[in-house]
Amino acid sequence: MGVSTGPMFADATSEMSPVWAYIVGYDEAVGTLRLPIERLPFTIGRGGDNLLCLASDPAISRHHCVIRALGAVLEIEDLGSSNGTQLNGRLISGKTLVPLPSWVVVGSTHLAVVPLTDAESGADSQGLTAALYAVDATSSGLIVPSASAFSERTEALLVVDIVGSTLLLQQDELAVAQGALAVGQMLGRALGPEDDSYLQYTGDGYLACFSTADRALAAAESVGSAASRHLTSVQLSTALHWGSAQRAHNGQRTGQAVHAAFALEKVRHDVPELEADFAERRVAQAIVMTEEFLSRLPPPQREQAHLLGTFALKGLSEPTRVYHWRSVVPS
């Protein structure tokens, strides 16, 4: 087949790590290839010193591309190959983040980078990851998760947004970066006790998922309190919703409940008093929640919420009541 793995120490700088993902082949050139990405940097090319050697494809350069780790995510870089490297249908330039799953084309060889499944921490799962995705290798190159790649989970969804991040980036890019990192660290600590924690950076905020409403509310309040003390140039808009989300095998959440949580955060634009509070910098954080979320809090806590009105949220079939929990005043 012209496919082989490189020598055990192909690169003196390579380091063994837990398996990040799998390289899976979907055309005849690579047959049933399924190779864990655990030695980084993970090099791909025709040369025998690559960790993935694709010697039978003449359109692949000797050292074609490399996959590295960037924090907790993977990135790919073309190494000046003759024919370039495609990621999800686009020719990459420089270092590019690799969402999971992703479609990679090197030369005329089609590969996919797919996440681990829940089963791969224990039982033998040879071929399981590949079976979770339907791949169109002839036209668009899409990788579509199959229905078996998802499970349903009812949980508390927390969305936190850095207010006016676009303008802030122009005025004080460092402050936004510091704020985003600090908020992520605080949410990460709050998620510590969770059995199935999930935290996603969205570019100007975060989506976090909790097993109970009271834990999600406690996390929102702790983040706001800390922000008011330490992030004086950053304001946070926080939304809390309870619903059933679709959970992929890599933990990623999607579905109507997730759409509703993001739409809920934008409700502040339709509430003049909240918009004025942010515009005049009277608050460091405002928390809003749906009636579905509020109903899962203990009765004494429910009494602290103030009804803002009824709103149609993307992801929900019917308009829902939205409540203002409280705003954190800058200290």
N, C-alpha and C positions, 0 to 999 in steps of 0.2 A: 504493500500500500504506500510505501514511501513515508510512513509516519513513525516517528520514534520519539522517546523522551531523551533528553540530554543526559550527560554524565552526572553522577551524583553531585559533583562539585564543579559544575559547568562555569560558574561565576564565583570568584573568590568573595564577592560581596553578598552573595545570596544568603538568606537566612530562612531557616525553617520556622513555620508559624502554624497556628491552627488553620484548617482549610477555610479559605475565604469564599470560594465559589468553585464551580466546575467549568472547564472548557469542554463543550460537547460538539461533535461533528454531525453534520446533516447532509452530506453528499457522499458519493461513492469514493472520492479521493481519500477520505479519512475514515470511512467505514463506521465502526461503532465506537469511535474515540470518545472517551469520557475520562478526563484527566483533572485531578484536583489542583487548584491553585493554592499551593502552600509554601513553595520556595520563591521568595521575592528578592530581586526583581524576576518576573516570569517572562522570559524572552521567547519570541516566535520567529522562525526563519528557516531557510534551506540548510544552513550550516549545522553540522553535527554538534556544535557546542551550545546550541539553543536548548532550553528546557522543553520546548516543543519543536521538533525538527520535521518540516514538511518538505522533504527532499524531492518529491515527485512533481511538484508544481513549479514550472519554470518561471511563472509570473511573480513568484515570491522572491524577495531579495535574501541574501545570505543572513543578514540581521535585519529583519523587517520591522518589527514593533516590539514594545515591551509593556508589560502591565506591572504597576507598582501600587503600593498602599499609600494613601494620603489620609492620615488619621484613621478613621474607621471605615473609609470607603476606598474603592479601587479607582485608579486612573490609567489611561492607556496613552502611549506616545508612539508616533511613527518615527522610525530611526533613519529617515532620509531614504526610504525605499523607492525603487524605480516606479512602482505603480500605485503607491499610496495605501492607506488603510482606511476602510470605511467602518463607521460605527452607526448602527441604526439608520443606514441608508445615506449617510453623509460622510464626505471625505474629511478626515480630521486634520487639524493644523495645530501643532503644539500638544501640550498635555491636556487631556480631556477626561472628565469624570465618566465613569462607567456605571449607569444605573443597572440594577438587576431585576429582570433579565435584560440582556442586550444582544444584538446581532452584530457580528464582526465579519468583515470580508477582507482577507489578505490574498492578493493575487486573484486566483479564480476559486479559492477555497472558502467555503462558508462555514463559519463557526458560531457558536453561541456561548455567552457567559451567563450561567444560570445559578441561582442561589441554592443553598443547601435546603433540604427538606427536614421536617421535624424528625423523620425516621432515621436520619443519617447520624444521629448521636448514639445510636444503639444497633438495631438490627441491620442485617445486610440489606442494602438498598441499591445494588448495582442496576443501573438503568432507570431507577425511579425518577430521578430529577428530569431526565430527558422526556419521560412519559408525561410529565405534567404540562408540557408546552406543545402547542401545535405550530409548526414552522412552515412558512411559505418561502422556499428557497429559490423559486423561479422568477418571482416578480417583485413584490414590494419588500420582501425580506422581513416581514413582521413576525414577532414571536408573541403568540397569543396564549396566555395561561388557560388551561382547560378548567372545567368546573371543579375537578378534584383537587386543584391547586388552592382552593379557598375553603375556609370554614367560617361559620357565622359566630359572632361574639357580641353580646349585649354588654355595653360598658359606658362609662362616663368619658366624654370627649372634651378636651380642653384645648382651645385655640388662643394663643397669645400673639398679639401683633405689636410691633414697634410703630407707634403713631408717627405719620409724616416721615417715614424712613427715607423716601426719595429726596426730599429737601434736606434732611439731616445729613445725608451722605455728601451733599454738595458743600455743606457748611462745616461739618466735623465728622469726617469718615472714621477717624479713630474712635470717637465716642460711640458710634453705631456698632462698630466691631466689638468694642469692649462690652457694650450692653447686650448684644446678641450672645456673646460667649458666656457672660455672667448668668443670663436668663436660662440658657441651656444647662449650665452647671447646676443651678438651683433646681430646675425641673428633674434633672438626672438624679439628684439626691432624694427628691420627693418620691421618685419612682422606685427607689431602692427596695422597699418591701414587696413590691408587686411581683407576682409569679410570672406574668406575661407582659412585661413592660414594653412600651413602645414610645419612642420620641423621634420626631422628624423635624428637621430644620426646613423651613419653607422659603427662605430667602430674606424675609423681613420679620420672621417670627417662628412659632413652633406649633406642632400638633402633638399632644400627649394623650395617652389613654390610661384610664384607671379602672379598677374593678368595682369601686364604690363611689357614690357621689360625694360623700363626706371627705374622702381622701383627695378627690380632685379639687374640691373647694378649699381645703386646707393648703394644697399646693399653690393654688391661685393666690390666696391671701399672703402666703409666705413670700412668694415672688414679688408681689406688689409692695409689701412692707420693706423688703430688702432693697428694692429698686428705689424707693423713696429716700432711703438713707445713703445709698452709694452711687446711684446712677442719676444724678441730678439733671442731666440734659436729655434723658430718655423718658418718654411716657408710654404706658402700656395699655392696650385695649384687650380685655380678656373675655372670652365667651365660653359657656359651659352648656353642654347638651347631653342628653341620655338617649341612646338608641342602639340599634343593631347594625354593626359594621361587618364588612367582609374582610376577613384576615387571610392574607396570602401566606405561603410557607416561609417567606423571609420576614414575616411580621408586619409587613406593610398593610395599612388599612385603606379601604376604599368603600364606595357605596353611598347611598342616599343620606345616611346619618352623618357621614363625614362632610358631604356637601352642605348639609344643614348647619353644621357647626361653623364652617367658614362663612356661610351667609349670615349667621347670627352675629358674628363679630362686626360685620358691616352695618348692622342695624343702627349703630351709633350715629351714622351719617343722617339718619331719618329722625333723630331725637335732638331738637335744637339745644336743650339744656346740656346734654353730654358734649355736643360739638363745641358749645361755648366754653365749657369747662376745660376742654383740651386746648382750644385756640388761645385762651387767656392764661393757660398753664396753672389753673387752679387745682389740678389733680395730677398725681403721678400715675394712677391706674384707675380704670373703671371696670367693674365686673358685671356682665349681664348673663342671664340664664333663661332657658326655656322652661315652660311649665312642666314638661316631662322630667327635666332635671330637678326642679324645685320639689316635685312630689316625692322624690326619693331621699330628701333630707329629713331629719327629725323635726317634729312639729315646732319646737321652740325656735329652730333656725328659720323655718318657713316664714315666721312672723316678721323677720327682719327684711324681707324682700318687698320691693315697691313695684307695683305694676306699671309698666311703661305703655302697654297697649298690645294690640293684636297685629301680627305681621305675617306676611306670606314669605316663607323661606324656601329657597331652592333646595330640593331634596325631600320636602314634606308635602304630602298631597293636600293637606288642609292648613289654613292659617293657624298660628299658635300664639298663645300669650307669652310675652317676653317680660322678664322682670329685671329690675336693677337691684343688684345685691348691695353694693356699696362702692364708693370711690375712696381711694387712698389719697389723702392730702399730703403734699410734699412736706417732709420734716425739716 
